[in-house]
Amino acid sequence: MRFILDLYYTPDGGVHGRLTPPGSVTAQPFDGWLDLLRLLEPPGPAETGDRVEGRAP
């Protein structure tokens, strides 16, 4: 898996930039470490349209 990451540090130690996920040509902006980590997480069932066993839609 390969991500393209444009990472910029802020003077106060924060980060911001753009992340291009595998198979995409569109970069997604982020602001902060937690926002970057959110973009790196695999998509969940709600984002892929898959149903989770034992849960109501």
Secondary structure, DSSP 4 states (H G I P E B T S, - for coil): ---EEEEEE-TTS-EEEEEE-TT-SS-EEEESHHHHHHHHSPP-HHHHTPPPTT---
